[in-house]
Amino acid sequence: MATSCVINTDRLQKFFNDLETRKSLLTTVTELHKTITNHFTTLEQSIAQKSQTLDSKILAFDNQTKKTLESLENRESSIPERESATAARIEEQKESAISDIEKSESQIVGERSLSDVLRMYCKFMDSAGLVRFMLARRKESVALRTEITAAVESSVDSMRLVLDAVEEFVEMKVDGKVGVADRRWACGTLIQAAVPIGESGSGGVARSIRERAAGVLEKWKGVLGGAEGSGVGAGEAAMFLQMVVGFGLKEKFEEEYLRKLVVEFAARRDMSKLAVALGFRDKMEDIIDGLVKSGKEIEAVYFASESGLTEQFPPVALLKSHLRNCRKNANNITKKGNYSMGAVEEANNSELNAIRAIIKCVEDHKLESQFTLDSLKKRVTQLEKTKADKKRSAASTSKPSNKRAHGGSNKGNGPPFRPPKAGRFSNASPSFRHRNPSQPHQAPAARFSAPYNYPNQGMYEAPGTASYGPAGYGGAHTQSPAAVPQQYPYAPQEVGAGGVRAGGSYGGQVSYGGQTNYGAYDYGVAATPTYPPSYTQ
């Protein structure tokens, strides 16, 4: 008899479902355990790293404390020696001052050398006399800059001496007196010699002097660039910022105002150092990026080198970009000027100034191995030669001619030459019997028709020569000039000994009295473009 086995499928399905649930739970627990283990491992590593860092900081602090204690002990032990040296110096200065007092100022200035006179004024703390003497010897500016630093060190309080001179300069600007530009130069020389540039602040400056300096600088800020002499320039802005740094007055002024001065006058070679001293090191990347975007790549190189950001802003790449931009700008100048001689000369001057600044920057940062200068120096030589040739040509053509035609026995000193009589012609133009002293002129396009080659780019070529003479100038005469009386389309009152006056039929653009170029502009005295003489001071 066969037995039958009955399988309950519901119980079997329930069993498998239970197994799946347990499997999922086991997987979840395993993953959670793994996550927790990794988390605690990370925490352990982080704590160990922080503990190691803390140990190194404690060790460095202990070493610094030890060095500071040793320095204090050395300073304490050297106090007697410094006191004796100071006493000897005071006695020496006292004797020198007494001997100087016994003499008049004129005798001292006449008998002593430049350095001795500077030291005398500094010892007396006579800022007014010092500035007056510097202005009198301004022609010896190189010697003054060399001697003034040592002279200022001999003063009792160099910062107060400089502050006295600057305060007098600011008062002159406020009152609108004359001579501000000369006084600015003298004060700038004193500031560079006596006021340090550093992030340390106002170390060694008395509180009373510092408060007084804050008032002077606040007044200076109100008239910065607003008095006689000129508008605010890079030199005066650098003077102001150096005073802010030297007297530790950064917190007295808005940071945005100081930063604006730094960026606006970044062409000053010492402006990058002032920016770091003002505490802009953290914001230097933004400042450099702004300089690059505004086309001041050379200034950006100086700022990047001073702040240690040459990796983010490679100097060679910036210089190459500036060179491309200057050539592009020169090309645009000539195109906008319709390839006129004035536009070509302006483009040449712009490129010349830019290349000189690039060469100076490369030499300052020792980049000759990465940025070759041979082609640039050749280009500078070519542009300088072209500029010199134009000056010589303009000088030769601008000299008035002393040759005067004469007839009979007048020898050039008699009345104007009278042309010989000739047969009558049906010419309607009146003859005023005046001799025109102007010589035949050559159009500027014919005189300066040579192309201007720029390396690695297209040539500047002037357009075709146009006729500058009007249709009726002198007429298209074919007769012999000896047989035909000269005809002039100008009124008698417009003709003088020097030639036709400006303001004739060319709207005042032609002058025969000052130069002999027909309708030409005096390119020899053309204004040079206002490219900042960056980094050449």
C-alpha positions in Angstrom: 0.0 0.0 0.0 1.5 3.3 -1.1 2.0 6.1 1.4 1.4 9.7 0.4 3.4 12.7 1.7 1.5 15.9 2.0 3.7 19.1 2.0 2.3 22.3 3.6 3.4 25.0 1.2 2.3 27.8 3.5 4.6 26.8 6.3 7.5 26.4 3.9 6.9 29.9 2.4 6.8 31.3 5.9 10.0 29.6 6.8 11.8 31.1 3.8 10.4 34.5 4.5 11.8 34.3 8.0 15.2 33.3 6.7 15.2 36.4 4.4 14.3 38.7 7.2 17.1 37.3 9.4 19.5 37.6 6.4 18.6 41.3 5.9 18.9 42.0 9.6 22.3 40.4 9.7 23.5 42.4 6.7 22.3 45.6 8.3 24.0 44.9 11.6 27.2 44.0 9.7 27.2 47.3 7.7 26.4 49.3 10.8 29.2 47.7 12.7 31.6 48.4 9.9 30.5 52.1 9.7 30.9 52.5 13.5 34.3 50.9 13.4 35.5 53.2 10.6 34.1 56.2 12.4 35.9 55.4 15.6 39.1 54.7 13.6 38.9 58.1 12.0 38.3 59.7 15.4 41.3 58.0 16.8 43.5 59.1 14.0 42.2 62.7 14.2 42.8 62.8 17.9 46.3 61.3 17.5 47.1 63.9 14.8 45.8 66.8 16.9 47.7 65.5 19.9 50.9 65.4 17.9 50.3 68.9 16.6 49.6 70.1 20.1 52.8 68.5 21.3 54.8 70.2 18.5 53.2 73.6 19.4 54.0 73.1 23.1 57.6 72.3 22.1 57.9 75.3 19.9 56.3 77.5 22.6 58.8 76.2 25.1 61.7 76.9 22.7 60.3 80.4 22.0 59.9 81.1 25.7 63.5 79.9 26.3 64.8 82.2 23.6 62.8 85.1 24.9 64.1 84.6 28.4 67.7 84.5 27.1 67.1 87.6 25.0 65.7 89.4 28.1 68.7 88.3 30.1 71.1 89.6 27.4 69.3 92.9 27.2 69.4 93.2 31.0 73.0 92.5 31.1 73.8 95.0 28.3 71.9 97.8 30.0 75.0 99.3 31.8 77.0 99.2 28.6 74.3 100.8 26.6 73.8 103.5 29.3 77.5 104.4 29.2 77.5 104.5 25.3 74.4 106.7 25.3 75.9 109.0 27.9 79.1 109.3 25.8 77.0 110.0 22.7 74.9 112.6 24.5 78.1 114.3 25.8 79.5 114.3 22.3 76.3 115.8 20.8 76.2 118.4 23.6 79.7 119.6 22.8 79.0 119.7 19.1 75.7 121.6 19.7 77.4 124.1 21.9 80.1 124.7 19.3 77.5 125.1 16.6 75.5 127.6 18.7 78.5 129.8 19.1 78.6 130.1 15.3 76.0 131.6 13.0 74.0 129.4 10.6 75.6 131.0 7.6 79.1 130.3 8.8 78.3 126.7 9.5 76.7 126.2 6.1 79.6 127.8 4.4 82.4 126.0 6.3 80.9 122.5 6.6 80.2 119.8 4.1 76.8 118.6 3.1 76.6 115.7 5.5 77.8 117.9 8.4 75.1 120.6 7.7 72.4 117.9 7.5 73.5 116.4 10.8 73.5 119.8 12.4 69.9 120.5 11.5 68.9 117.0 12.6 70.6 117.4 15.9 68.9 120.7 16.5 65.5 119.1 15.5 65.1 122.1 13.1 62.8 120.6 10.5 62.1 124.0 8.9 65.8 124.8 8.5 66.4 121.2 7.2 63.7 121.5 4.6 64.9 124.9 3.6 68.5 123.7 3.2 67.3 120.6 1.2 65.4 122.9 -1.2 68.4 125.1 -1.6 70.6 122.1 -2.5 68.0 120.3 -4.6 70.4 120.1 -7.5 72.5 117.8 -5.3 69.5 115.4 -4.9 71.6 112.3 -5.3 74.1 113.3 -2.5 71.2 114.4 -0.3 69.5 111.1 -0.6 72.8 109.4 0.3 73.5 111.5 3.3 70.1 112.2 4.8 69.6 108.7 6.3 72.7 108.9 8.4 71.9 112.5 9.3 68.4 111.6 10.5 69.8 108.9 12.7 71.7 111.5 14.6 68.5 113.3 15.7 67.0 113.0 19.1 63.6 111.9 17.8 63.6 111.2 14.0 59.9 110.5 13.9 59.0 113.8 15.5 61.5 115.6 13.1 59.7 114.1 10.1 56.3 114.8 11.6 57.2 118.5 12.0 58.2 118.7 8.3 55.1 116.9 7.1 52.8 119.0 9.3 54.2 122.2 7.8 53.7 120.7 4.3 50.1 119.8 5.1 49.4 123.3 6.4 50.8 124.8 3.1 48.3 122.6 1.2 45.4 123.6 3.4 46.2 127.3 3.0 46.9 126.9 -0.8 50.3 128.4 -0.7 52.8 128.2 -3.5 55.8 125.9 -3.4 53.9 122.8 -2.4 55.5 120.6 -5.1 59.1 121.5 -3.8 58.0 120.9 -0.2 56.5 117.6 -1.2 59.8 116.4 -2.6 61.7 117.4 0.5 59.2 115.7 2.8 59.2 112.6 0.6 62.9 112.3 0.9 62.7 112.6 4.7 60.0 110.1 5.0 61.9 107.5 2.9 65.0 108.1 5.1 63.4 108.0 8.5 60.0 106.2 8.5 60.4 102.4 8.4 58.2 100.1 6.3 57.2 97.1 8.2 54.3 95.2 9.7 55.5 95.8 13.2 53.5 99.1 13.5 54.5 102.1 15.6 57.3 100.5 17.6 59.4 103.2 19.3 56.9 106.1 18.6 55.7 107.9 21.7 51.9 107.9 22.2 51.7 111.7 22.1 53.6 111.8 18.8 51.4 109.1 17.4 48.2 110.9 18.4 49.6 114.1 16.8 50.4 112.2 13.7 46.9 110.9 13.5 45.5 114.4 13.4 48.0 115.5 10.8 47.2 112.6 8.5 43.5 113.1 8.9 43.9 116.7 7.8 46.2 115.5 5.0 43.6 113.0 3.8 41.1 115.9 3.4 43.4 117.8 1.0 45.1 114.9 -0.6 45.6 116.1 -4.2 43.4 119.1 -3.7 45.9 122.0 -3.4 48.3 123.9 -5.7 51.0 121.9 -7.5 49.1 119.0 -8.9 46.5 116.4 -8.2 47.2 113.5 -6.0 50.1 111.6 -7.5 51.8 108.3 -6.9 54.6 109.9 -4.9 52.2 111.7 -2.5 50.0 108.7 -2.1 53.1 106.6 -1.2 54.2 109.3 1.3 50.8 109.2 3.0 50.7 105.4 3.2 54.2 105.2 4.5 53.3 107.6 7.3 50.3 105.5 8.1 52.5 102.4 8.4 55.4 104.1 10.2 53.2 105.6 12.9 51.0 102.5 13.2 47.7 104.3 12.2 46.1 101.8 10.0 43.1 101.4 12.3 42.5 105.2 12.1 41.5 104.9 8.4 39.0 102.8 6.5 40.6 99.7 5.0 38.8 100.2 1.7 40.3 103.7 1.4 43.8 102.5 2.0 43.3 99.6 -0.5 42.0 102.0 -3.1 45.2 104.1 -2.8 47.4 101.0 -3.2 45.6 99.7 -6.3 45.3 103.1 -7.9 49.0 103.9 -7.6 50.3 100.3 -7.9 52.9 101.5 -10.4 55.1 102.8 -7.6 57.9 100.2 -7.0 57.5 100.5 -3.2 53.7 100.1 -3.3 53.9 96.3 -3.1 55.9 96.6 0.2 53.4 99.1 1.6 50.5 96.8 0.7 52.1 94.0 2.7 53.0 96.4 5.6 49.4 97.6 5.7 48.2 94.0 6.4 46.8 93.2 2.9 48.6 89.9 2.6 45.4 87.9 3.0 43.7 90.1 0.3 46.7 90.1 -2.0 45.3 87.5 -4.4 42.3 89.7 -5.1 44.5 92.8 -5.5 46.8 91.0 -8.0 43.8 89.5 -9.9 42.4 93.0 -10.2 45.7 94.4 -11.5 45.9 91.6 -14.1 42.3 92.3 -15.3 43.0 96.0 -15.6 46.1 95.4 -17.8 48.7 96.1 -15.1 50.6 92.9 -15.5 54.0 94.4 -14.5 52.6 95.8 -11.3 51.1 92.3 -10.6 54.5 90.8 -11.0 55.9 93.0 -8.3 53.0 92.4 -5.9 53.1 88.6 -6.5 56.9 88.5 -5.8 56.5 90.6 -2.7 53.7 88.5 -1.2 55.1 85.1 -2.3 52.3 84.3 -4.8 54.5 83.6 -7.9 53.0 80.1 -8.2 49.4 81.4 -8.6 50.6 84.3 -10.8 53.7 83.2 -12.8 55.8 86.3 -13.6 56.9 85.1 -17.1 53.3 84.5 -18.2 52.3 87.9 -17.0 55.1 89.6 -18.8 54.4 87.8 -22.0 50.7 88.8 -21.7 51.7 92.4 -21.1 54.0 92.4 -24.2 51.2 91.1 -26.4 48.8 93.7 -25.0 51.2 96.6 -25.6 51.7 95.6 -29.2 48.0 95.2 -29.7 47.4 98.7 -28.1 50.1 100.2 -30.4 48.4 98.6 -33.4 45.0 100.0 -32.3 46.4 103.5 -31.8 47.7 103.6 -35.4 44.4 102.3 -36.8 42.3 104.8 -34.8 44.6 107.6 -36.0 44.2 106.5 -39.6 47.9 105.7 -39.8 48.8 109.4 -39.5 52.4 110.3 -38.4 51.1 111.5 -35.1 49.3 108.2 -34.4 52.4 106.2 -35.5 54.6 108.2 -33.2 52.2 107.8 -30.3 52.1 104.1 -30.9 55.9 103.9 -31.0 56.2 105.9 -27.7 53.7 103.6 -26.0 55.5 100.5 -27.1 58.9 101.9 -26.1 57.7 102.7 -22.6 56.1 99.3 -22.2 59.2 97.4 -23.4 61.4 99.4 -21.1 59.2 98.6 -18.1 59.3 94.9 -19.1 63.1 94.9 -19.3 63.4 96.6 -15.9 61.0 94.1 -14.3 62.9 91.1 -15.7 66.2 92.5 -14.5 64.8 93.3 -11.0 63.5 89.7 -10.5 66.4 87.9 -12.2 64.2 86.3 -14.9 66.7 86.5 -17.8 67.0 82.7 -18.0 63.2 82.4 -18.4 62.5 85.5 -20.4 65.1 86.5 -23.1 65.7 90.2 -23.6 67.7 90.2 -26.8 64.8 90.9 -29.2 63.3 93.5 -26.8 66.6 95.4 -26.5 66.9 95.4 -30.3 63.4 96.7 -30.6 64.1 99.5 -28.1 67.2 100.5 -30.1 65.1 100.6 -33.2 62.4 102.7 -31.7 64.9 105.1 -30.0 66.7 105.6 -33.4 63.4 106.3 -35.1 62.4 108.8 -32.4 65.8 110.5 -32.6 65.6 110.8 -36.4 62.2 112.4 -36.2 63.5 114.9 -33.6 66.4 115.8 -35.8 64.2 116.1 -38.9 61.7 118.3 -37.0 64.4 120.5 -35.6 66.0 121.1 -39.0 62.7 121.9 -40.7 61.5 124.1 -37.9 64.4 126.6 -38.2 63.3 129.8 -40.1 65.2 130.4 -43.3 67.4 133.5 -43.2 67.9 133.6 -47.0 66.0 136.5 -48.6 65.9 137.2 -52.3 67.2 140.5 -53.3 67.5 142.5 -56.5 69.9 145.2 -57.7 72.3 146.4 -55.0 69.9 145.9 -52.0 71.9 142.7 -50.9 68.8 141.4 -49.1 68.3 144.4 -46.9 66.0 146.4 -49.1 62.3 146.2 -49.8 60.7 143.0 -51.0 61.8 141.8 -54.4 59.7 143.1 -57.3 59.2 140.7 -60.2 60.1 141.9 -63.7 57.4 143.3 -65.9 55.6 140.8 -68.1 52.9 140.8 -70.6 49.3 141.0 -69.5 47.3 137.8 -69.1 43.7 137.2 -68.6 44.2 135.8 -65.1 41.5 137.2 -62.8 43.6 136.7 -59.6 45.0 140.0 -58.3 48.7 140.5 -57.9 49.7 142.3 -54.7 53.4 142.5 -55.6 54.5 140.8 -52.4 57.1 138.1 -52.2 56.1 134.9 -50.4 59.1 133.8 -48.4 57.8 130.3 -48.0 59.8 127.6 -49.8 58.1 124.8 -51.7 56.9 122.3 -49.1 56.8 118.6 -49.1 53.7 116.7 -47.8 54.2 114.8 -44.6 53.2 111.6 -46.1 56.1 111.9 -48.6 58.6 112.8 -45.9 57.6 109.9 -43.6 56.5 107.2 -45.9 58.7 104.4 -44.5 56.7 101.5 -42.8 57.2 100.9 -39.1 58.0 97.3 -38.5 57.0 95.6 -35.2 58.5 92.3 -34.5 56.2 89.3 -34.9 53.3 91.3 -36.2 52.2 93.3 -39.2 53.7 96.4 -40.5 52.3 99.9 -40.1 51.9 101.3 -43.5 50.6 104.8 -44.2 47.8 105.1 -46.8 48.4 106.6 -50.1 49.7 110.1 -50.2 46.9 112.7 -50.6 47.2 116.1 -52.2 47.4 118.8 -49.4 47.3 121.8 -51.8 44.0 123.4 -52.8 43.2 123.6 -56.5 43.9 127.3 -56.7 47.2 127.3 -54.8 49.7 128.9 -57.2 47.7 127.6 -60.2 48.8 125.0 -62.6 51.1 127.4 -64.4 53.2 126.2 -67.3 54.7 129.6 -68.1 58.2 130.6 -67.1 58.1 132.2 -63.6 60.4 135.0 -64.9 57.8 136.1 -67.4 54.7 135.7 -65.3 54.0 137.8 -62.2 53.4 135.7 -59.1 49.8 135.3 -58.1 48.8 134.8 -54.4 45.4 133.8 -53.2 45.9 135.6 -49.8 44.8 139.0 -48.8 47.7 141.5 -48.1 46.9 141.6 -44.4 47.5 137.9 -44.1 51.0 138.1 -45.6 53.9 139.1 -43.3 57.6 138.8 -43.1 57.3 135.3 -41.7 54.8 134.1 -44.3 51.1 133.6 -44.4 49.4 133.7 -40.9 47.6 130.6 -39.5 43.9 130.7 -39.8 43.7 130.9 -43.6 41.7 128.6 -45.8 42.9 125.6 -43.8 41.1 126.5 -40.6 44.2 127.4 -38.7 46.0 124.1 -39.3 48.8 125.5 -41.5 51.4 127.9 -40.2 54.2 129.1 -42.4 55.9 131.3 -39.9 56.9 128.6 -37.4 57.9 125.7 -39.7 58.5 124.9 -43.3 56.4 121.8 -43.6 53.5 122.4 -45.8 50.4 121.6 -43.8 52.4 119.4 -41.4 52.3 119.0 -37.7 55.6 119.4 -35.7 56.1 115.7 -34.8 59.4 116.5 -33.0 57.5 118.1 -30.2 54.5 115.9 -30.1 53.3 115.0 -26.7 54.4 111.6 -25.5 51.6 109.3 -24.3 51.0 109.3 -20.5 52.3 105.8 -19.9 53.2 105.7 -16.3 57.0 105.6 -15.7 56.5 102.5 -13.7 59.3 101.0 -11.9 61.9 103.3 -13.4 62.1 105.6 -10.5 
